[in-house]
Amino acid sequence: MTTNLKSIQIDGVYRQKEKPLENFYGPCLKQSIKYDRAVGYFRSTAYALITSDILPFIENGGKIRLICSTEIPNEDVEAIYEAYKNPDQSISNDISQLITELNEKNDYPKVLASLIKFGHLDIKFIFNENGIFHEKWGIFYDDNN
């Protein structure tokens, strides 16, 4: 499937009342093949908010590159560690089905680990001596970059 970010209407500003998840992030993710994101705080439960949007992104062969602070829950740390430690350990052949099943069970650390293992997510951490890394930005890429 060809992705094209120009095919969606994007407003200049999104505040809570404009429903940024529904009206910006979701449509952009569905029309992207790569998403670079820097964020201060990250939790695997974020995938609960974008479940219906992450699946088309995965089917497009999408990859998320995430930079975040080290302030994450222990269960997410453990899932990330295991995913990178044992990258060849396959837990399913169908990533879309796996994500759906894990979301239904609210097992978001395993969703996180699965995205890493299947090559759809790469996470890097910023260790900041002067407080927490707290950048917030993102870039979506479609087939036309």
The 8 nearest C-alpha neighbors of each residue, nearest first, counted from 0:
[[1, 59, 2, 58, 30, 60, 142, 55],
 [2, 0, 142, 3, 59, 30, 141, 31],
 [1, 3, 30, 141, 142, 31, 0, 4],
 [2, 4, 5, 141, 30, 6, 142, 1],
 [3, 5, 6, 30, 7, 141, 27, 2],
 [4, 6, 3, 7, 8, 9, 30, 141],
 [5, 7, 4, 3, 8, 30, 2, 9],
 [8, 6, 5, 4, 9, 26, 27, 3],
 [7, 9, 10, 6, 5, 23, 4, 22],
 [10, 8, 7, 11, 23, 22, 12, 5],
 [9, 11, 12, 8, 13, 23, 22, 17],
 [10, 12, 9, 13, 8, 23, 14, 17],
 [13, 11, 10, 14, 17, 9, 19, 23],
 [14, 12, 19, 17, 15, 11, 10, 18],
 [13, 15, 17, 16, 12, 19, 18, 20],
 [14, 16, 18, 17, 19, 13, 20, 12],
 [15, 17, 18, 14, 13, 19, 22, 20],
 [16, 18, 15, 14, 13, 19, 22, 12],
 [19, 17, 15, 16, 21, 20, 22, 14],
 [18, 20, 23, 22, 13, 21, 17, 24],
 [21, 19, 24, 18, 25, 23, 22, 49],
 [22, 20, 25, 19, 18, 23, 24, 26],
 [21, 23, 19, 20, 18, 26, 25, 24],
 [22, 24, 19, 26, 25, 20, 21, 27],
 [25, 23, 20, 27, 26, 28, 19, 22],
 [24, 26, 28, 52, 21, 27, 20, 23],
 [27, 25, 29, 28, 23, 24, 30, 22],
 [28, 26, 30, 24, 29, 25, 23, 31],
 [27, 29, 31, 25, 30, 26, 24, 56],
 [28, 30, 56, 26, 27, 55, 31, 52],
 [29, 31, 2, 27, 28, 3, 4, 141],
 [32, 30, 141, 28, 140, 33, 29, 2],
 [31, 33, 61, 141, 140, 59, 60, 62],
 [34, 32, 62, 140, 61, 31, 63, 139],
 [33, 35, 139, 63, 138, 140, 64, 36],
 [36, 34, 64, 138, 137, 63, 65, 139],
 [35, 37, 137, 65, 136, 64, 66, 34],
 [38, 36, 66, 136, 135, 67, 65, 134],
 [37, 39, 135, 67, 134, 40, 133, 66],
 [40, 38, 133, 68, 67, 132, 134, 41],
 [39, 41, 38, 68, 70, 67, 71, 42],
 [40, 42, 71, 67, 39, 38, 43, 45],
 [43, 41, 44, 45, 71, 40, 72, 75],
 [42, 44, 45, 107, 108, 111, 46, 75],
 [43, 45, 46, 42, 47, 107, 48, 108],
 [46, 44, 43, 47, 48, 42, 49, 41],
 [47, 45, 49, 44, 48, 50, 43, 107],
 [48, 46, 45, 44, 50, 49, 102, 107],
 [47, 49, 46, 45, 50, 44, 20, 51],
 [48, 50, 46, 52, 47, 51, 53, 25],
 [51, 49, 53, 52, 47, 46, 48, 54],
 [50, 52, 49, 53, 54, 55, 25, 48],
 [53, 51, 49, 25, 50, 54, 29, 55],
 [52, 54, 56, 50, 55, 51, 49, 57],
 [53, 55, 57, 56, 52, 51, 95, 58],
 [56, 54, 58, 57, 29, 53, 52, 59],
 [55, 57, 53, 61, 59, 29, 54, 58],
 [58, 56, 61, 60, 54, 59, 55, 53],
 [57, 59, 55, 60, 56, 54, 61, 95],
 [60, 58, 56, 57, 61, 32, 55, 0],
 [61, 59, 57, 58, 32, 56, 62, 119],
 [62, 60, 32, 57, 56, 33, 59, 119],
 [61, 63, 119, 33, 120, 32, 34, 64],
 [64, 62, 120, 34, 33, 35, 119, 65],
 [63, 65, 35, 121, 120, 122, 36, 34],
 [66, 64, 122, 36, 37, 35, 121, 63],
 [65, 67, 37, 123, 124, 122, 36, 38],
 [68, 66, 38, 124, 39, 37, 125, 65],
 [67, 69, 39, 132, 125, 70, 124, 40],
 [68, 70, 71, 124, 125, 67, 126, 131],
 [71, 69, 68, 40, 72, 41, 39, 131],
 [70, 72, 69, 41, 42, 73, 75, 76],
 [71, 73, 75, 74, 76, 42, 70, 43],
 [74, 72, 76, 75, 77, 71, 78, 70],
 [75, 73, 77, 76, 72, 78, 108, 71],
 [74, 76, 78, 108, 73, 72, 77, 79],
 [77, 75, 73, 79, 74, 78, 80, 72],
 [76, 78, 80, 74, 75, 79, 81, 73],
 [79, 77, 75, 81, 112, 80, 76, 108],
 [80, 78, 82, 76, 77, 81, 112, 75],
 [79, 81, 77, 83, 78, 82, 84, 76],
 [80, 82, 84, 78, 83, 79, 85, 77],
 [83, 81, 112, 79, 80, 85, 86, 84],
 [82, 84, 86, 80, 81, 85, 79, 116],
 [83, 85, 81, 82, 80, 86, 79, 87],
 [86, 84, 82, 88, 83, 87, 81, 116],
 [87, 85, 116, 83, 82, 88, 84, 89],
 [88, 86, 85, 89, 116, 82, 84, 83],
 [87, 89, 85, 86, 90, 116, 82, 91],
 [90, 88, 91, 87, 92, 116, 86, 117],
 [89, 91, 88, 92, 113, 97, 116, 93],
 [92, 90, 93, 89, 97, 94, 96, 113],
 [91, 93, 94, 90, 89, 97, 96, 95],
 [94, 92, 96, 91, 95, 97, 98, 90],
 [93, 95, 97, 96, 98, 92, 91, 117],
 [96, 94, 98, 97, 93, 54, 99, 57],
 [97, 95, 99, 93, 94, 98, 100, 91],
 [96, 98, 94, 100, 95, 99, 101, 93],
 [99, 97, 101, 95, 100, 96, 110, 102],
 [98, 100, 96, 102, 97, 101, 103, 95],
 [101, 99, 97, 103, 102, 98, 96, 104],
 [100, 102, 104, 98, 106, 103, 99, 97],
 [103, 101, 105, 99, 104, 100, 98, 106],
 [104, 102, 100, 101, 105, 99, 106, 98],
 [103, 105, 101, 102, 106, 100, 107, 99],
 [106, 104, 102, 103, 107, 101, 47, 44],
 [107, 105, 101, 104, 109, 108, 102, 110],
 [106, 108, 110, 43, 109, 44, 105, 111],
 [109, 107, 111, 75, 110, 43, 78, 106],
 [110, 108, 112, 111, 107, 106, 113, 78],
 [111, 109, 107, 113, 108, 112, 98, 114],
 [110, 112, 108, 109, 114, 113, 43, 107],
 [113, 111, 109, 82, 115, 78, 110, 114],
 [114, 112, 116, 110, 115, 111, 109, 117],
 [113, 115, 119, 120, 111, 117, 112, 116],
 [116, 114, 120, 112, 118, 113, 117, 119],
 [117, 115, 113, 86, 118, 82, 114, 112],
 [116, 118, 114, 115, 119, 113, 94, 120],
 [119, 117, 115, 116, 120, 114, 62, 121],
 [118, 120, 62, 114, 117, 115, 63, 61],
 [121, 119, 115, 63, 114, 62, 118, 64],
 [120, 122, 64, 115, 65, 63, 123, 119],
 [123, 121, 65, 66, 64, 120, 124, 67],
 [122, 124, 66, 65, 67, 121, 125, 64],
 [125, 123, 67, 68, 66, 69, 126, 122],
 [126, 124, 68, 127, 67, 132, 69, 123],
 [127, 125, 124, 128, 69, 68, 132, 131],
 [126, 128, 129, 130, 131, 132, 125, 68],
 [129, 127, 130, 126, 131, 132, 125, 68],
 [130, 128, 127, 131, 132, 126, 133, 125],
 [131, 129, 128, 127, 132, 133, 126, 68],
 [130, 132, 133, 127, 68, 129, 39, 126],
 [133, 131, 68, 39, 127, 134, 125, 130],
 [132, 134, 39, 131, 38, 135, 68, 40],
 [133, 135, 38, 39, 37, 132, 136, 67],
 [136, 134, 38, 37, 133, 39, 137, 36],
 [137, 135, 37, 36, 134, 38, 138, 35],
 [136, 138, 36, 35, 37, 139, 34, 135],
 [137, 139, 35, 34, 36, 140, 136, 33],
 [138, 140, 34, 33, 31, 35, 137, 141],
 [141, 139, 144, 33, 31, 32, 34, 138],
 [140, 142, 31, 144, 2, 32, 143, 3],
 [141, 143, 2, 144, 3, 1, 32, 140],
 [142, 144, 141, 3, 140, 2, 4, 1],
 [143, 140, 141, 142, 139, 33, 32, 31]]
